[in-house]
Amino acid sequence: MNLVTDFKRVFPTSSQPRMFFAPGRINLIGEHTDYNGGHVFPAAISFGTYAVASKRTDQKLRFYSMNFPDAGVIESDIHALDYNEADSWSNYPKGMIRAIIEKGHQLETGADILFYGNIPNGAGLSSSASIEMVTGVLIEELFDVTLGRIDMVKLGQHVENNYIGVNSGIMDQFAIGMGKQDHAILLNCQTLEYHYAPLVLENHSILIINTNKQRTLAGSKYNERRSQCETALADLQKELDITSLGELSKEAFEQNKHLIKDPIHAKRAKHAVYENARTLEAKAKLEQNDVKAFGKLMNASHVSLKEDYAVTGEELDTIVETTWELDGVVGARMTGAGFGGCAIAIVENGKLDTVKEQIQSTYKKKIGYEATFYTANIGDGAKEITEGVMR
């Protein structure tokens, strides 16, 4: 089936709808650094959210998802876009449209919009930000609204924080809105200063490995880690003139870590400082086209996330530590908040099938159920597309 055909079946029309796409994202390195004043290093991937849309002549907004067909068509009005639990997944596009209107952009009519996403559910590859950003691009193009891409990214984060109620940083929307084919983005989450770094993996692929573990701990442990880092920072600030852990070099941290009273808090702070340094080094290695050195930084990142930050867990460790031992693997680490979700590995193309088989065998034996594998390309950020998409 073709998505335009699907659209015309759900919303019978003789006019030709337009199609838009926003990717998901992976974070290559720089985990739990964003709220510590450091850098992240994400890239947009080839999986994402498609939206097919056409304007209406009245004020109605009608939403339909191919992923949740049982929910049917969900209707709203452009003047009544409050959050409503009963509207389930459609609160993401509703929130984005409301934020655009509140920014002073008038929409003269509503629209019919069909969504289809191929980002695996619950994998931590940012499907919610993908829906927000595809909605932003769609409204911009369909209604001739000029938002500016950075402003659209900020609106997406605003929706996540204040409309949906999730206290997340800006990395997801930024990577999805600003992605560039065959490039990763070095981003300072505080200043939004960013640089593209080439990520041309001619003989390698990025393998995403989903643990398929329910991420029940992620929220509470995330808040706990955040507060441990804030306490460590407050201890350091008694003698150092800094506003975040990301301002410290590894050397400055080692000279002053005695100021942190709790040894666990010192480990958390060490991860934030060292991981930020790894992120900056990763950009330099990619610019030198040194994929092997980049892989070593990925490995070191996972060790730090396991030993100093304690956010990996048995499932992620089993996958990553198994992967390290396999021929053809350049590097591997967990990606995202941890406690489940996904790991990523850079693997030689000719060894991909063998690597997947060996990981699966070990993982199933040890954990009791299977992992799922996806091979991702690094693609562009959110945009209008012209080619029909086959499901």
Disulfide bonds with the S-S distance in Angstrom:
none
